[in-house]
């Protein structure tokens, strides 16, 4: 349990690095939270939980739709930005510092559970799936967006992970949430039968160097990877590998256009 606590403390610290909101705005990824909330047809008064909500990715659109929304995230710095964004949007969300593996919610408290590229980064996927099912009322709906392992961000995260110390054995790889067979296993016995849809989001950066800077300056785990590799002398290798990835998606005008493939997981609890 001490090792698990250390992993979560490290995650809280890492995700506080950089400027996640700046990256989300630069890439238009907040639109995916809005699309997910629309797809789930949230109606006024429904109880909605955004798990690993970050800076309000799906929580704020769900509140705009009239949901009574709780956003849960491990990182206080993320929630501070989420509060500012909700205030600017003129919506009310209950922002709660909490763990996707131990949601601070009662059984069957939610009509809808959402997560956009959030719960996939919790260390123990079976525990997360059990918690999602626990807080979801009978007849309730889930909507999760996760990066596809065979997409550009699957390759991106594998490159970065190759320069970092290995995780403890009990930590599940985030990209496993993009494996349909594995997700079916995770929800087996929970009363939730997942349904899958592949989608793609077009992310544009002005140049290869701008793409590298966007992630190393703003995305906490990659910011940390740059710090560690700079310290141990392997940053030139990581930089070169990221540049090679982005060059493969460069247009004639120098822009990098990333076809960011992701999986949308929906379902209803029996």
N, C-alpha and C positions, 0 to 999 in steps of 0.2 A: 504493500500500500504506500510505503514511503516513496518507492520509485515512481508509482503512478502520480502521486502528488507532485513530485519533481517535474514530471512531464507536463503537467497542467500549469504549474508555475512558469515553466519555460515558455509554454504556448502563450500564456497571458502576456508575458513580457515581449515576446517576438511580435505578436499581432499589434502591439502598441507602437511598434516602430513605423517609420515612414508616414505616409498620408494616404490611407486607404480611400478616403472620400475623393481625393484628387484623382486617383487612378480610376475609380468608378465613373467619375464625371468625364474624364478624358476618353474613356472607352465606351461611354453610353450604356454601361451595364446596369444602371438603375432601371432602364427600360424593361429589362428581363424580369425584375421583381414586379413591375406593373403588369406585364403580360401574364405572369403566373397568377397574380391576384385576380385578374380578369378571367383567366381560364377556369379558376375554381368557382367562379360566379358567387363571390362573397356577397351576402345580402345584409342590409342594415340590422344590427343587433346581434349578429352571429359572433360567437366567441372565437377569436383567432389567436394562435400562438406562432410567432416567428422564432424558430430555433437557430441559435448561432446567428443572430440577426445582423451582426456587424453594425453598419451605420444606418440601418433601417431599410435595407434592400427591399424586402417584401412587406415589412410592417407598415410603412407609411402609405403605400398604395392600398393596402387592405383597410387601413383606417379611413382613407378617402372614400372607399366603397361603403363605409358605414359600419365596418366591423368594430367590435370591442376588442382591441388588440393589446396583447402583451408581447414585448420583444425581449428575448433572453439572450444574453451574451456573456462570455467569460471575461471580456476585456473592458474595464471601466472607460478607457479612452475612446473606444468605439461607441459606447453608449452616450458619452458626452457629446460627440458629434451628432449622433442620432437624435438626441433631444433638441439640438439646435435646428436640425433639418425639419423635424416635426413641427417645431414652433413656427418656422418660416412657411411651412405648408399649411398651417392653420388647423392641424389635426391633433388629437389627443391619443397618446400611446402610453401604456404603463411599461416603462423600461426597467428591467430587473437584471441585476448582475447574477448570473447563474450558469450552471454547467449542463451541457446537452446530455450528459450521462446521468444527471440527477436533477431533473427539471423541478424548479420550486413551484409546482402546481399540483392541485388535487387530482385524483383519478377522475377520468371522464369529464374534465373541465373544459375541453376545447371542442368546438364544432369543426374547426379547420386547423391543421398544422402545416406550416410552410417552412421552407428553408431554401435559400438561393446561394449555392456554393459556400455553405457554412457548416452544417452538421457533418459533412464529409471529412472535415479536418479533426473531428473528435477522435481520440485514440482507439476506442473499443466500439466497433460498429454494431455488434449485437446488442450491447447495452443501450446505444442510442435508439435502435429500432424498437426495443422493448419499452423505452421511455416514451417514444412517439405514440406507440399503441396504448400505453397506460393512460396518458392524458387525453386521448381522443375518445369522445363519446360514441356510443353505438350509432351507426349511420353517418359518422363524421368523415371528413375527407382530408387527404394529404396531398401536398404538392411540393416536390423537391426538385431542384435543379442541381446537377452535378456534372463535372467535366468528364468527357469521354476519354478513356485511356488511349484510344487509337487516334485521337484528335491532336491538334497542334499544342493544346495545353497539357495533354498527356505527355507529349515529348518534352515540353518545356519543364514540367515539374520533375521528370526523370533526369534531365540534364542537371538541374539545380541539386537534386538529392544526391547525385553522384559525387558532389564536392563537399557533402556534409557528413558528419559522423553518423553511423547507422542508428536508427531508433531501437529501443528495447524490443525484444521479441513479441511482447504483448500488444504493441502498437500496430494497428491495421493500416495498410497504405491507403491514403485518401482516395486514390483512383479506383480502388475496389468498389466504391459506390457506383462507378460507371459500368460495372459488370452485371448484366441483367440476371444471370444465373445466381450470382452471389446475393443480389438484392432479394430475389425470391426466397433464398435460404434465410436471410436476415428476418424477413417478415413471416416466415412459416410459423404457424401456431398462434399468431397474434390476432387473427381475424381480419387482417388487411391483405388483400390480393393486389400486388402492384401491377400497374399498366405502364408501358414504356413508349416514349416517343423521342426520336432523335431530332435535334434541331441544330441550327448553326447561326452564329452571330458574327457579323462582319466588323472586325476591329481594325481601325486604321491609325497608323502612326506616321508622322512626317518623314521619318528616316529610320535606318537600322539603329543608329546611335540613340535617337529619340526613344525608340522602343526599349532598348536596354535601360536607358535612364528612367523611363516610366516605372519599370518594375523594381529596379535596384533602389530607386529613391522613395517609392511609395508602398510597395507590397512587402509587409513586414518580414516574412520568411526569406524573401530574396534580398532585402536590405541586410538581414543578419548573415546570409550567405556571403554577401560582398564583404562584410566586416571580417568574417572568419577567414575567407580566402585571401584577403589582403594581408591579414596577420601571418598566415602560413605560407604566403608566396604563390598560391595557386590561382589568384584572381585573373591573371592573363589567360589561363586555360579556360576558366569559366566564361570570361568575356568573349573569347574566341568561339566557344561552342554556342553561346547565345547568338552571337553575330551570324554564325553559319546558319542557324535555324531561321533567323529573320531574313537573311539574304535570300533564302529559298522562296520567300513570300514577298519579295520586293518587286515593285512595278518599274516600268521604264523611267518614270519620273522620280524614282527614289523612294516613294512611299512604301511602307510595309502594310500589306493587307492580309490580316490573319483570319482564316475561316475557322472560327472558334466553335468546334462541335461540342455539344453537350447533350445530356440525357434529361428528359423531363419524366419524373416518376410521379404518377398519380394513383389514387386508389381510395376505396371507401371501407370503413370498418363495418363488419357484419353486426 
